């Protein structure tokens, strides 16, 4: 790939960011919550896409962006008011713009008149201006430019006078003072005096506090705003103030050289003088200058995702090696008697953990990008279905692993299609039942402990349990007789081959059911659940893991096997007394925990490792809680400790095993299974559960 | 006759891709000392930190836009003589007029190749070696 291809790729990435900025800006405009800044940001984003497209030779894109930008410019200058109708046109224009960008990215030719409708609508907004290509001039040869070095022959420059004051705030010893003074001195003559009266006596002196103030004048050709710009570009903390000088009240500017601190008058306490000297200090070296300048340069860089993934993998390997090291140390000293060595190792653990968290945060991105794609979907579906709906987003700044984000789009699209197609009612119907004509679909993202919860809710018709049951019976999914609980009815929706839509519609009936959505979510290590209220709407909740690579686990033993329980699911670990524990039939038991009864299972029996031998002295009950709030006690034979483990997928290499989320390599080199707390929690609810009848748990033994 | 290899040029654009394309064009012309800034404020800071022979700046940027930068540069005793070329898009006539009034020395319209850029630079700096 040539350098230019790389840059072209970068341009498309920048454009994607720009399109998002336009989208969110227009959404704000729509809610009339937009400030001038918003309009400016939208304008800038379009302009940047236009500029970049020009550089890379996408002329169709330039032409359309130009019309789009012209409209925004009119809004920016108050010549056009952003009415709801106008914003709708703009939103459609943004859709067109994203399509054009996508086509340019894919290298596809744009169909003739592809953007004609949108372009015409835009032109109409501004009374037909700028609609044609003829509006775009290429040459401005008729404009006179300033010849270079014209100033050399210019007349005596006009000098302005300003008063300037500096009041240091706490911890203002960052070297910016000197930078500002130097920048001001570059503009003209600066006379600053240090005010030391605020410096207290030595016994009251607090070295962490700033006492120095400066005041003085500047004589230069610059405008006030320019000087302000210079100061805030360097120091935006507000320590500096500058104003036009009232000539009458000005003291004579010292004829002396514009030294930084020309005079130290009166009896200055020795320490204050030292402090002042520190402020005066030696001019920063070039390196310092560069470093300070760096603060103003780019705060973000683009890194190839592959490079980050390589780091993620290396951190994973590091975690394994480090665990092995810990294990070796323990074996060598029979329990780690060398405290210094183990202390250092503890430090290494700590640093690895931080390294892991930093790398993970690099991969994390706000869910906003996916959410915003959904707002376009809702708009388009509104048109197609003739229903009215708006999308509300909450917590779109929540950060999730990039892989999760990428794979979130399909399930969300499907769920929202379902909501628009089956959930939200037609406007007339909504009016009949006393709802606002415009339906609401709400997208919520939130981080709850180590999981990301995404909720999609609508205020539509909800799920009709009778229809669901009838449908399931018709399809032979459930027996004709028998009562189903609400949860059971809802879970029918996720069965393969289930669809309540009476006819296959264009919107959601594409042969993809909720079972695929559920599989998508499960592949991400997530859970999906559904709540519905007939006539009021429904909520689908996705609970997704924060990261896909490394996690904190509790190492436990059941019979001869070692397992890992994710720490995030563990509420507490207890050793119950015999009186608190009640054995029940089969693998089950019940634990009395502070007045509440928690169902418990024997892990060894769950996986058919050994028959239950009851509680031993070593037995520990791990109380886990699922994202739905279900609690379950799991009896293990031994707790072996807490460890960071690298998740290796079983599904990719072997196939899905219920109750097992993945595998990992332990410090001693053995492979251990990572337990799936969500699934195990499900067993607690399943009244019919035994290892056999559940039919899902196979002996999970590793050789 | 300025030698491009000794020219110190500051390229200002908030878009990384456009900045790099400008850098590539400059490198083809033979310019070796290329500094970059993402917005007007950063550019002003860099311009004050070192002597520059030319500023090539985009107009449309957050923080401080190209015109703001141009005005700040022209208002500054130390750097007001630094030649300034504005990068504009097609059809930004009003902007070029405004920039001309604020004292811009020339403009270059996106997209531009190194021949166009060279021609504009020569118009401002004199024939390049």
Interface residues (C-beta under 8 A of the other chain):
Chain A: X3 X4 X7 X8 X10 X11 X14 X41 X44 X47 X48 X50 X51 X52 X54 X55 X56 X57 X62 X66 X130 X135 X136 X137 X138 X139 X140 X143 X144 X145 X146 X147 X148 X149 X151 X152 X182 X183 X186 X187 X188 X220 X221 X222 X223 X226 X229 X230 X232 X233 X234 X289 X293 X296 X297 X298 X302
Chain B: X14 X15 X16 X17 X18 X20 X21 X24 X37 X38 X41 X42 X44 X45 X46 X48 X49 X58 X60 X61 X62 X64 X68 X71 X72 X75 X76 X77 X78 X79 X80 X81 X83 X87 X89 X90 X91 X93 X96 X97 X100 X103 X104 X105 X106 X107 X109 X110 X111 X112 X124 X125
